[in-house]
Structures are given as structure tokens and as C-alpha cells.
Amino acid sequence: MMQQESTYSISGNTNSELLPKDFVTDQEIRWCPGCGDYSILKQVQTVMPELGLKREDIVFISGIGCSSRFPYYMETFGMHSIHGRATAIASGLKATRPELSVWIVTGDGDALSIGGNHLIHLLRRNFDVNILLFNNEIYGLTKGQYSPTSPVGKVAKSTPLGSIAHPFNPLALCMGADATFIARTMDRDPVHLREILKQGNQHKGTSLIEIYQNCNVFNDGAFEVFTEKGTKKINTLFLEHSKPLVFGENGNMGIKLDGLKPIVVKLSDVSMNDLWVHDQADQIKATILTRFFNKPSAENPLPRPFGVFYKEDRFCYEDAMNKQIEDDIKNKGNGNLDELIEGKNSWTIK
């Protein structure tokens, strides 16, 4: 299929001169002071010039929620769409304009509640898009109702006696939907966040990046055990491909496998060669990593993993679709729309 080259140009610097400030709009940012969204926005604007793309070839699409204001603050093309449907709109755009860099910005409520069905089908189809899933375990825009990721017992506007709903484990859900790239990072580790954003962009296929984002008004401190200096090292595990799973103060703890059961060990008791070595292509072990989910405790000492859990090469939906159309035109000419609509079966009504 022939693609018409865009003639629209966003004013400002050319691609070779782009700086983070060139991705900043003149719009007033309407998030609460101290919101984790500010950090995420800053890191995305910092990373964009490094991607080597024209601003008019980048599109941010969002649904509904605090995170979904994102397109207003990015000096690129964008669309603030409807609740849970950003994935569907992005799918249509990528199918018809596969050359564009498409980014979906969504939240735990937007993506995993009303948008859950759209999300899993986007993942299995594997459009070449990037999904930034801001997870703050609460509905922030609508003022503090519990969300699909809120923990059991969460007292919120809609659960005054505490939530009795079992929460989603977002990355386990995405693994179950056969996502080709899943990762986790956090708003309060900007260096790690930027690195994961770049790796997600480099992936050919759907990259799903869960970002722990603090809602300091309605759910402050939900992830502080993973972000605060005094607790971070013992409670977080940063994944690196082909590297052993090591964590803890001074890197003195590790993870080994007993069959398929992960066990926390002290490096003073075992050899580094005994540890589990992370392999981003290992689907079984990635699935186990997504189950390091409950907050660490004496009964469950497993740290929470951050980084790229899994990635694989698989054909993208838009490539297969456009090839199918090209092959059909090549084999049959331009075709006949009436015959296509009529189909191969017909009935005579007497």
C-alpha cells in the first residue's frame, strides 16, 4: 500500500536539533502538586529527542484519568480519547499509518477495568506500539475510589469498610495475554525509567511498561517500600539480562531456584554460580517473576522485580494486515467491492 508522506510540520527545531524542551507544550499542567505524573512526563520528554524521530511522526493517545492528560503536555500529535478505548484507537491508527511512533498513556483504572478487554487483545495482536500503564492503585481523577489494582482491605471512597476484591497482578495478566514485551519501573527512579522507555521503544511489537506512580492525594505512599532510601535495596530486584538475580544492602542477597520455586539466599552461604540468571527470552521464568507480587514479609521475603521481564520477536498485526492486502491486490487486481460485500454464499427467498 502506498503511504502518503506527511506534509505537516510542527514549528520549532528540526530533528537533528531537538531537545527535551522542544517536547514541552504551552499548556498549563493540571496535576496535583507532588504527583508522580510530573516525573514520568519529564522523563518521556527527556527521552524523545534520543529516538531520532520527527515530532510529527510521534502520536500520544490516552483514555480517561489523570494520566490521560498526557497528550496535552507533549509537543507532538496526540488524542485524548474515551475511557478504556485508547488501545482501540491506537490500533486503528497504527494499522493505517504503520510508520508512526504510537504511544498509549493509560492508568490502572482506564486500562484494567473498562479497557481491560481492549488491552488483552492489543497485546495478543502485537501492534508495534508502546503502552505506558501508570499504576497508582486508586482512581485519582474521580477522587479516590478503589481500582482493579487496589489491595484487599484498601479503605477508599467506594470501599469504606475496606476492599474485598482480589486485585489484578498487571504483568501476570499481560503475560497471560501473550504480550511480547513487559517491564516495570517507577516514577521515583528517573534513570531506570528512562532506560526502560528506550528499551520499550526499541522493541518491534507491543511494549507494555507498568510504571509505579504515586498519588500523593488519594493513595500516598502505596509504593514507598520500593522507592524510599531506607527500604528500597532490600525490597527491590533490578533485572538485567544475563545477570544473576542479586539484591539487598551491598548486594548481599540473591535468588536461586529449587526446581521452579524461587528461594532467597545470602551470598555468604552460596556461590554466585548457584543463582538464577535472568533471561528475557525465558517465558516460564518471566511468568514466575511476575508472581513476585505480594509485598515482602517474613512469610514472603521475595523482593519486587523491576526491569524487562520478558521480550520476544513475533510478527506485528499491522505488517501482516498490510501484506495480506498487498498480496490480495497483486493476485486479484483492484477487486470488486460489491462482490466482496456479497460474499460467496447467496440464498433465494421464495
VOPAGU-2260 file (C-alpha; in pm, 1 decimal, decimal comma):
REM VOPAGU-2260
SITE   aa  ch    i         X         Y         Z
SITE  MET   A    0       0,0       0,0       0,0
SITE  MET   A    1     125,6     347,7     -79,3
SITE  GLN   A    2     153,2     577,4     220,3
SITE  GLN   A    3     118,7     949,6     165,8
SITE  GLU   A    4     408,3    1137,4     321,3
SITE  SER   A    5     305,0    1385,2     588,6
SITE  THR   A    6     335,8    1748,8     478,6
SITE  TYR   A    7     252,0    1886,4     823,1
SITE  SER   A    8     539,4    2025,8    1025,3
SITE  ILE   A    9     530,4    2116,5    1390,9
SITE  SER   A   10     704,8    2450,8    1433,8
SITE  GLY   A   11    1042,8    2467,6    1601,8
SITE  ASN   A   12    1369,9    2282,8    1569,5
SITE  THR   A   13    1439,3    2015,4    1310,8
SITE  ASN   A   14    1501,2    1655,7    1416,7
SITE  SER   A   15    1878,5    1696,4    1437,0
SITE  GLU   A   16    1839,8    1986,3    1680,7
SITE  LEU   A   17    1560,2    1855,5    1903,9
SITE  LEU   A   18    1596,1    1898,7    2277,5
SITE  PRO   A   19    1370,6    1792,7    2566,0
SITE  LYS   A   20    1229,0    2146,7    2580,6
SITE  ASP   A   21    1103,6    2103,9    2224,1
SITE  PHE   A   22     857,1    1844,1    2352,1
SITE  VAL   A   23     714,2    2081,8    2614,8
SITE  THR   A   24     384,0    2249,9    2523,9
SITE  ASP   A   25     242,5    2584,0    2634,9
SITE  GLN   A   26     -40,1    2410,4    2823,8
SITE  GLU   A   27     -79,8    2454,7    3199,3
SITE  ILE   A   28      -9,4    2119,9    3366,8
SITE  ARG   A   29    -316,8    2027,5    3568,0
SITE  TRP   A   30    -193,0    1763,2    3810,3
SITE  CYS   A   31    -181,1    1795,2    4186,5
SITE  PRO   A   32     147,5    1932,1    4324,2
SITE  GLY   A   33     372,9    1638,3    4408,1
SITE  CYS   A   34     200,8    1393,7    4171,8
SITE  GLY   A   35     424,5    1123,1    4027,6
SITE  ASP   A   36     297,7    1208,4    3679,0
SITE  TYR   A   37     532,8    1508,3    3669,1
SITE  SER   A   38     836,5    1282,6    3689,4
SITE  ILE   A   39     705,9    1048,8    3420,0
SITE  LEU   A   40     631,4    1341,8    3188,0
SITE  LYS   A   41     980,2    1483,1    3243,8
SITE  GLN   A   42    1149,0    1150,5    3163,6
SITE  VAL   A   43     941,2    1096,8    2849,4
SITE  GLN   A   44    1025,3    1447,3    2725,6
SITE  THR   A   45    1392,6    1378,6    2801,9
SITE  VAL   A   46    1396,2    1050,2    2609,9
SITE  MET   A   47    1207,3    1170,1    2299,9
SITE  PRO   A   48    1498,1    1356,8    2133,9
SITE  GLU   A   49    1712,5    1042,7    2162,0
SITE  LEU   A   50    1472,9     836,9    1948,4
SITE  GLY   A   51    1569,7    1008,3    1624,0
SITE  LEU   A   52    1210,0    1079,9    1525,3
SITE  LYS   A   53    1034,2    1384,5    1386,8
SITE  ARG   A   54     775,5    1523,5    1624,0
SITE  GLU   A   55     507,8    1499,8    1354,4
SITE  ASP   A   56     573,7    1123,7    1336,8
SITE  ILE   A   57     500,7    1073,6    1709,1
SITE  VAL   A   58     148,9    1031,7    1849,8
SITE  PHE   A   59      35,7    1007,5    2212,6
SITE  ILE   A   60    -310,6     861,2    2267,1
SITE  SER   A   61    -480,4     842,0    2605,1
SITE  GLY   A   62    -810,6     736,5    2757,1
SITE  ILE   A   63    -959,6     890,4    3071,4
SITE  GLY   A   64    -786,4     954,8    3403,0
SITE  CYS   A   65    -518,1    1178,8    3547,2
SITE  SER   A   66    -252,5    1013,0    3330,4
SITE  SER   A   67    -467,7    1069,9    3023,5
SITE  ARG   A   68    -396,4    1443,3    3022,0
SITE  PHE   A   69     -53,0    1347,0    2890,5
SITE  PRO   A   70    -112,2    1434,8    2521,1
SITE  TYR   A   71    -178,0    1800,0    2613,2
SITE  TYR   A   72     173,9    1827,2    2753,3
SITE  MET   A   73     365,0    1662,1    2466,9
SITE  GLU   A   74     454,1    1878,8    2165,4
SITE  THR   A   75     363,2    1600,1    1923,2
SITE  PHE   A   76      41,9    1483,2    1769,0
SITE  GLY   A   77    -199,0    1332,6    2018,2
SITE  MET   A   78    -554,6    1243,1    2111,7
SITE  HIS   A   79    -733,3    1244,2    2446,7
SITE  SER   A   80    -988,1     974,0    2370,3
SITE  ILE   A   81   -1254,8     795,9    2577,5
SITE  HIS   A   82   -1247,3     570,3    2880,0
SITE  GLY   A   83   -1059,6     246,7    2814,8
SITE  ARG   A   84   -1056,4     288,5    2436,5
SITE  ALA   A   85    -713,6     439,2    2374,7
SITE  THR   A   86    -587,8      92,2    2279,1
SITE  ALA   A   87    -859,8      51,0    2016,3
SITE  ILE   A   88    -798,0     395,9    1867,1
SITE  ALA   A   89    -422,5     337,9    1863,4
SITE  SER   A   90    -475,9       3,9    1688,5
SITE  GLY   A   91    -669,0     173,2    1409,8
SITE  LEU   A   92    -408,9     444,8    1371,5
SITE  LYS   A   93    -117,0     200,4    1361,2
SITE  ALA   A   94    -297,3     -21,0    1110,1
SITE  THR   A   95    -342,3     266,5     865,5
SITE  ARG   A   96     -25,0     462,2     942,8
SITE  PRO   A   97     231,1     195,7    1042,9
SITE  GLU   A   98     523,3     437,3    1002,8
SITE  LEU   A   99     412,8     644,2    1305,0
SITE  SER   A  100     554,7     602,8    1655,6
SITE  VAL   A  101     241,6     547,6    1864,8
SITE  TRP   A  102     239,1     578,1    2244,7
SITE  ILE   A  103     -58,6     486,0    2462,7
SITE  VAL   A  104     -81,1     651,0    2803,8
SITE  THR   A  105    -323,7     488,7    3044,3
SITE  GLY   A  106    -384,4     413,1    3411,6
SITE  ASP   A  107    -473,8     110,8    3621,9
SITE  GLY   A  108    -842,4     203,6    3612,4
SITE  ASP   A  109    -853,8     304,7    3246,5
SITE  ALA   A  110    -656,1       3,8    3118,6
SITE  LEU   A  111    -757,6    -275,5    3354,8
SITE  SER   A  112   -1123,1    -200,2    3427,1
SITE  ILE   A  113   -1334,1     -63,5    3141,3
SITE  GLY   A  114   -1041,4    -101,8    2899,9
SITE  GLY   A  115    -932,5    -449,8    3005,5
SITE  ASN   A  116   -1079,0    -630,7    2707,1
SITE  HIS   A  117    -918,4    -390,9    2460,2
SITE  LEU   A  118    -582,7    -421,9    2635,6
SITE  ILE   A  119    -555,4    -800,8    2619,1
SITE  HIS   A  120    -648,5    -809,2    2251,0
SITE  LEU   A  121    -397,7    -538,3    2162,8
SITE  LEU   A  122    -129,6    -742,4    2338,7
SITE  ARG   A  123    -207,8   -1067,3    2157,8
SITE  ARG   A  124    -228,5    -890,0    1820,3
SITE  ASN   A  125     110,0    -729,7    1885,9
SITE  PHE   A  126      75,5    -392,8    1716,7
SITE  ASP   A  127     405,9    -205,7    1721,4
SITE  VAL   A  128     301,6      48,5    1986,5
SITE  ASN   A  129     421,9     146,3    2333,5
SITE  ILE   A  130     188,6     130,6    2635,5
SITE  LEU   A  131     270,5     331,6    2947,4
SITE  LEU   A  132      46,9     196,9    3224,7
SITE  PHE   A  133      56,1     434,4    3522,7
SITE  ASN   A  134     -36,0     226,2    3827,5
SITE  ASN   A  135    -121,2     412,3    4148,4
SITE  GLU   A  136    -369,3     152,3    4282,6
SITE  ILE   A  137    -651,0     409,3    4301,2
SITE  TYR   A  138    -890,8     613,7    4087,6
SITE  GLY   A  139    -733,5     958,0    4116,2
SITE  LEU   A  140    -931,2    1169,7    3869,8
SITE  THR   A  141   -1267,4    1073,0    4018,9
SITE  LYS   A  142   -1137,6    1136,9    4371,1
SITE  GLY   A  143   -1029,4     819,3    4536,8
SITE  GLN   A  144   -1235,5     510,1    4457,6
SITE  TYR   A  145   -1060,5     172,9    4473,6
SITE  SER   A  146    -925,7      42,4    4142,9
SITE  PRO   A  147    -858,8    -303,8    3990,8
SITE  THR   A  148    -508,7    -297,1    4142,8
SITE  SER   A  149    -604,6    -177,4    4493,6
SITE  PRO   A  150    -501,1    -432,4    4758,1
SITE  VAL   A  151    -751,0    -626,2    4966,2
SITE  GLY   A  152    -852,0    -416,2    5266,8
SITE  LYS   A  153    -798,7     -83,0    5088,7
SITE  VAL   A  154   -1022,6     180,8    5251,3
SITE  ALA   A  155   -1134,2     421,5    4981,7
SITE  LYS   A  156   -1435,7     636,3    4885,6
SITE  SER   A  157   -1613,4     335,1    4734,4
SITE  THR   A  158   -1487,4      81,8    4991,4
SITE  PRO   A  159   -1530,8     249,6    5332,7
SITE  LEU   A  160   -1505,2     -86,2    5511,9
SITE  GLY   A  161   -1206,8    -199,5    5305,1
SITE  SER   A  162   -1192,8    -364,5    4964,0
SITE  ILE   A  163   -1284,9    -732,5    4949,4
SITE  ALA   A  164   -1192,0    -762,9    4579,0
SITE  HIS   A  165    -877,4    -956,4    4487,5
SITE  PRO   A  166    -655,2    -719,4    4285,8
SITE  PHE   A  167    -514,6    -768,8    3939,7
SITE  ASN   A  168    -147,1    -850,7    3902,3
SITE  PRO   A  169     -94,6    -639,2    3585,7
SITE  LEU   A  170     217,9    -806,3    3448,9
SITE  ALA   A  171      87,1   -1157,5    3515,8
SITE  LEU   A  172    -226,8   -1059,2    3325,4
SITE  CYS   A  173     -16,4    -931,8    3035,2
SITE  MET   A  174     195,3   -1246,7    3026,6
SITE  GLY   A  175    -128,2   -1445,4    3008,2
SITE  ALA   A  176    -231,8   -1236,4    2707,5
SITE  ASP   A  177      95,8   -1332,3    2532,2
SITE  ALA   A  178     249,9    -985,0    2538,6
SITE  THR   A  179     584,8    -969,0    2357,9
SITE  PHE   A  180     746,9    -711,5    2588,7
SITE  ILE   A  181     661,3    -649,5    2953,2
SITE  ALA   A  182     851,8    -434,3    3200,2
SITE  ARG   A  183     810,7    -248,9    3528,0
SITE  THR   A  184     967,3      74,6    3650,5
SITE  MET   A  185     876,5     359,9    3887,0
SITE  ASP   A  186     828,7     735,8    3888,7
SITE  ARG   A  187    1090,0     791,1    4161,5
SITE  ASP   A  188    1380,5     627,6    3976,2
SITE  PRO   A  189    1421,8     855,7    3673,5
SITE  VAL   A  190    1738,8     689,9    3540,4
SITE  HIS   A  191    1577,3     345,7    3538,4
SITE  LEU   A  192    1254,6     488,7    3395,2
SITE  ARG   A  193    1437,6     647,1    3101,9
SITE  GLU   A  194    1625,3     324,9    3026,2
SITE  ILE   A  195    1305,3     117,7    3022,9
SITE  LEU   A  196    1132,1     373,4    2799,9
SITE  LYS   A  197    1415,9     344,7    2548,1
SITE  GLN   A  198    1412,5     -34,8    2555,7
SITE  GLY   A  199    1036,1     -37,8    2506,3
SITE  ASN   A  200    1065,9     192,9    2206,6
SITE  GLN   A  201    1335,6     -27,4    2051,9
SITE  HIS   A  202    1111,5    -334,3    2070,5
SITE  LYS   A  203     932,0    -426,2    1747,8
SITE  GLY   A  204     585,4    -507,5    1877,6
SITE  THR   A  205     368,2    -401,6    2170,7
SITE  SER   A  206     575,9    -289,1    2467,1
SITE  LEU   A  207     383,2    -283,8    2796,1
SITE  ILE   A  208     555,9     -79,2    3065,7
SITE  GLU   A  209     394,7     -68,7    3408,4
SITE  ILE   A  210     503,6     243,6    3597,4
SITE  TYR   A  211     450,1     264,0    3973,0
SITE  GLN   A  212     318,7     617,9    4017,5
SITE  ASN   A  213     248,7     781,7    4349,9
SITE  CYS   A  214     -88,6     953,1    4400,4
SITE  ASN   A  215       6,3    1175,7    4691,6
SITE  VAL   A  216    -353,5    1289,2    4748,9
SITE  PHE   A  217    -560,8     970,1    4746,9
SITE  ASN   A  218    -306,1     688,7    4789,9
SITE  ASP   A  219      16,7     841,8    4913,8
SITE  GLY   A  220     298,6     600,4    4989,1
SITE  ALA   A  221     148,1     295,5    4817,4
SITE  PHE   A  222     492,2     200,5    4683,6
SITE  GLU   A  223     720,9     368,1    4935,5
SITE  VAL   A  224     871,7      35,8    5046,1
SITE  PHE   A  225    1013,2      12,4    4690,9
SITE  THR   A  226    1107,3     378,6    4647,8
SITE  GLU   A  227    1237,0     507,8    4982,3
SITE  LYS   A  228    1610,6     500,4    5051,4
SITE  GLY   A  229    1581,3     309,1    5377,7
SITE  THR   A  230    1380,0      17,2    5233,8
SITE  LYS   A  231    1444,3      15,5    4858,2
SITE  LYS   A  232    1753,9    -204,6    4837,9
SITE  ILE   A  233    1614,0    -492,0    5042,1
SITE  ASN   A  234    1270,1    -485,1    4876,3
SITE  THR   A  235    1352,1    -433,8    4507,8
SITE  LEU   A  236    1518,6    -656,5    4249,6
SITE  PHE   A  237    1650,6    -487,1    3936,2
SITE  LEU   A  238    1656,0    -728,3    3643,6
SITE  GLU   A  239    1944,3    -729,7    3396,8
SITE  HIS   A  240    1961,7    -969,9    3104,6
SITE  SER   A  241    2219,8   -1248,2    3150,9
SITE  LYS   A  242    2294,8   -1129,3    3505,3
SITE  PRO   A  243    2222,4   -1321,8    3829,7
SITE  LEU   A  244    1934,1   -1204,6    4047,3
SITE  VAL   A  245    2106,5   -1007,7    4323,1
SITE  PHE   A  246    1960,6    -752,2    4562,7
SITE  GLY   A  247    1986,5    -629,4    4921,9
SITE  GLU   A  248    2212,9    -392,3    5111,0
SITE  ASN   A  249    2551,1    -405,5    4936,5
SITE  GLY   A  250    2414,0    -673,3    4701,1
SITE  ASN   A  251    2442,1    -941,9    4966,8
SITE  MET   A  252    2122,7   -1133,6    4879,4
SITE  GLY   A  253    2024,0   -1340,2    4578,8
SITE  ILE   A  254    1754,0   -1563,1    4429,9
SITE  LYS   A  255    1809,6   -1927,8    4340,9
SITE  LEU   A  256    1566,4   -2184,2    4206,3
SITE  ASP   A  257    1470,9   -2505,3    4379,0
SITE  GLY   A  258    1308,6   -2667,9    4077,5
SITE  LEU   A  259    1072,0   -2386,1    3981,2
SITE  LYS   A  260    1044,4   -2244,5    4333,5
SITE  PRO   A  261    1236,8   -1920,7    4396,2
SITE  ILE   A  262    1430,6   -1902,7    4722,7
SITE  VAL   A  263    1602,2   -1603,4    4883,6
SITE  VAL   A  264    1961,9   -1682,1    4984,8
SITE  LYS   A  265    2255,8   -1499,8    5137,0
SITE  LEU   A  266    2558,6   -1475,7    4910,5
SITE  SER   A  267    2773,6   -1567,1    5207,3
SITE  ASP   A  268    2607,1   -1909,7    5201,7
SITE  VAL   A  269    2605,8   -1988,0    4828,4
SITE  SER   A  270    2818,6   -1934,7    4519,7
SITE  MET   A  271    2720,7   -1669,7    4265,6
SITE  ASN   A  272    2709,0   -1958,6    4015,2
SITE  ASP   A  273    2414,8   -2106,4    4206,4
SITE  LEU   A  274    2192,1   -1804,6    4145,5
SITE  TRP   A  275    1911,1   -1768,9    3896,1
SITE  VAL   A  276    2041,4   -1588,2    3586,2
SITE  HIS   A  277    1784,1   -1362,3    3422,0
SITE  ASP   A  278    1693,9   -1445,7    3060,8
SITE  GLN   A  279    1449,5   -1205,9    2895,9
SITE  ALA   A  280    1356,5   -1473,8    2641,2
SITE  ASP   A  281    1254,1   -1732,3    2902,0
SITE  GLN   A  282     874,8   -1722,0    2918,8
SITE  ILE   A  283     845,3   -1968,9    3208,0
SITE  LYS   A  284    1085,8   -1782,0    3433,6
SITE  ALA   A  285     933,0   -1447,4    3335,5
SITE  THR   A  286     596,2   -1581,1    3449,4
SITE  ILE   A  287     749,6   -1678,1    3783,5
SITE  LEU   A  288     895,1   -1328,3    3818,8
SITE  THR   A  289     552,9   -1168,9    3768,8
SITE  ARG   A  290     443,1   -1368,8    4073,8
SITE  PHE   A  291     693,9   -1190,4    4299,5
SITE  PHE   A  292     390,4    -978,0    4372,2
SITE  ASN   A  293     296,5    -961,4    4738,2
SITE  LYS   A  294     480,8    -702,5    4943,5
SITE  PRO   A  295     783,9    -860,7    5110,5
SITE  SER   A  296     727,1   -1000,3    5459,6
SITE  ALA   A  297     868,8   -1268,1    5688,2
SITE  GLU   A  298     639,7   -1521,4    5520,5
SITE  ASN   A  299     711,2   -1387,4    5171,1
SITE  PRO   A  300    1062,9   -1237,0    5156,1
SITE  LEU   A  301    1074,8   -1213,6    4775,6
SITE  PRO   A  302    1164,0    -863,6    4650,1
SITE  ARG   A  303     958,5    -686,4    4382,2
SITE  PRO   A  304    1124,9    -709,2    4035,7
SITE  PHE   A  305    1182,9    -401,7    3816,0
SITE  GLY   A  306    1315,0    -400,5    3461,3
SITE  VAL   A  307    1236,4    -601,1    3148,9
SITE  PHE   A  308    1074,2    -930,4    3247,1
SITE  TYR   A  309    1021,4   -1072,6    2900,4
SITE  LYS   A  310    1051,4    -997,8    2531,6
SITE  GLU   A  311    1014,8   -1199,5    2214,5
SITE  ASP   A  312    1014,7   -1142,8    1840,5
SITE  ARG   A  313     674,5   -1202,1    1682,5
SITE  PHE   A  314     512,6   -1060,4    1372,5
SITE  CYS   A  315     314,8    -739,0    1415,2
SITE  TYR   A  316     -51,6    -721,6    1325,5
SITE  GLU   A  317     -23,4    -413,6    1103,7
SITE  ASP   A  318     257,2    -570,9     897,7
SITE  ALA   A  319      60,9    -891,4     843,3
SITE  MET   A  320    -257,5    -699,5     759,3
SITE  ASN   A  321     -93,7    -472,4     505,1
SITE  LYS   A  322      89,8    -763,5     344,4
SITE  GLN   A  323    -236,5    -953,8     316,5
SITE  ILE   A  324    -395,8    -656,9     139,6
SITE  GLU   A  325     -97,7    -613,8     -93,9
SITE  ASP   A  326     -96,0    -984,0    -181,8
SITE  ASP   A  327    -468,9    -979,8    -248,3
SITE  ILE   A  328    -438,7    -679,7    -481,2
SITE  LYS   A  329    -144,2    -840,9    -658,9
SITE  ASN   A  330    -330,5   -1167,2    -712,9
SITE  LYS   A  331    -675,1   -1030,8    -793,1
SITE  GLY   A  332    -620,6    -680,7    -922,8
SITE  ASN   A  333    -819,4    -398,2    -769,1
SITE  GLY   A  334   -1111,4    -625,3    -683,8
SITE  ASN   A  335   -1481,9    -557,8    -679,6
SITE  LEU   A  336   -1635,0    -410,6    -362,7
SITE  ASP   A  337   -1986,3    -534,8    -443,4
SITE  GLU   A  338   -1861,4    -891,9    -486,5
SITE  LEU   A  339   -1667,1    -868,3    -159,4
SITE  ILE   A  340   -1974,8    -749,7      30,6
SITE  GLU   A  341   -2197,2   -1009,3    -134,1
SITE  GLY   A  342   -1963,1   -1289,3     -36,8
SITE  LYS   A  343   -1957,0   -1643,7    -173,6
SITE  ASN   A  344   -2290,0   -1758,1     -34,7
SITE  SER   A  345   -2630,6   -1648,8    -156,8
SITE  TRP   A  346   -2987,1   -1754,2     -88,1
SITE  THR   A  347   -3303,5   -1729,1    -289,1
SITE  ILE   A  348   -3608,3   -1639,7     -81,5
SITE  LYS   A  349   -3934,3   -1780,6    -222,6
